[in-house]
Amino acid sequence: MADRWLGVVVSGDKVILVDAEVDGDKPLVLQSDQTWTLQSGSRSEAYGTMSQQIADYVRENSIKRVVMKESAVSGGAATRVIAKFW
């Protein structure tokens, strides 16, 4: 049986979501590809709101796994990319 996975990337003021069915070795079946815009104002509040919107999407669409690309700048060094799996 296929599971729904959600990929999330934040870039600037945009959040890109890719929702796909994953079923073993079979090809992915794309369910949705969306770009959402962060609200203006406080970045912290915008991330809080977006987090709730993503949680609602996950619940409403029976998503089993979320993969989020995270970028962090550390002390002037090049950007380090970490993939998080839940």
Helices and strands as residue ranges (DSSP letters): E 3-11, E 14-22, E 29-37, H 43-60, E 63-72, E 80-85
